Amino acid sequence: MIDESLLRAQLSRTLLRTDLGIGRREEGKVRDCYVTDGTRTLVASDRISAFDVVLGTIPFKGQVLNQLAAHWFQETAAIAPNHVISVPDANVTMAIECRPLPVEMVMRAYLTGVTSTSIWTHYERGERVFCGHRLPDGMKKHQRLSEPLLTPSTKAAKGDHDRSISRDQALNDRLVTAAEFDGTADMCARLFAFAAQSVRRQGLILVDTKYEFGRAADGRIVLMDEIHTPDSSRYWYADGYDEAFAGGKDPRALDKEYVRRWLFERGYQGDGPPPDLPDEIRLEAARRYIEAFERVTGRTFVPDIEDPQRRIRRNLGLP
């Protein structure tokens, strides 16, 4: 793991925001994007969000996200075409510009979660049909589902909350065509199966994840944004899961669920201004992001500690 003094020093040097002055700038919860002539430059900042709200920054988070996504895009290219052109910087991915499909494709293998869109939240309220899937009575929190389920979600505007929907709802609302839904659903099932098997060899359980797709200028549907990162996926340690589940405890997690739980315990679920993240919470989140990278890839995370603003501009050939 990373040297503790280096990690603490980075608390005051995180990448909050960029303004590269190129193309059309779009700011998401985590990424700053720049669109120019059919190309999208995605800069992964160190911002962290939960409950669709930006909470602050986590040291080296952007580097972890960008490099881990690059790893998975490369590993899964034979399963699903993706938008990546190149990765010129630790925080930057150059990609083809796509028209995003307005549905997030969420795969879930366990009955868990704390957000309003989570499968456990709905089940706990007594609902037994989730996104068109019928669930049996008598299940417990964190229990493995009989098979991974595709549970689509709307892509809410900035500041709003996503909404879980079924295939029929997606088609009735004309969010996507049947061919778009079924084609991406097939890719999702294969992507999830591949990743779950891969991380299991590393001692991890892929609990759930989301995939985003877009239509490229040549008409292809391609995987975009990010894939199997701690922001888009929930990971548990395989060792200890059975004991935790049997004891009614939360499995040991390796993702930003740690931050969500900290907020949830303080009564925050996305409404109003969030509480400030203490440095110790930011540091522990950083350790978990870095460990996720190292566990998944089998490589040591080597942080780039150069000033990110200057480094990014140089690597992109900007003055």
Buried (B, 14 or more C-beta within 10 A) or exposed (E): EBEEEEBBEBBEBBBEEBEBEBBEBEBBBBBBBBBEEEBBBBBBBBBBBBBBBBBBBBBBBBBBBBBBBBBBBEBBEEBBBBBBEEBBBBBBBBBBBBEEBEBBBBBBBBBBBBBBBBBBBBBEEEEEEBBBBEBEEEBEBBBBBEEBBBBBBBBBEEEEBBEBBBBEBBBEEEBBEEEBBEBBBEBBBBBBBBBBEBBEEEEBBBBBBBBBBBBBEEEEBBBBBBBBBBBBBBBBBBEEBEEBBEEEEBBBBBBBBBBBBBBBEEEBBBEEEBEEBEEEBBBBBBBBBBBBBBBBBEEEBEBEEEEBEEBBBEBBEEE
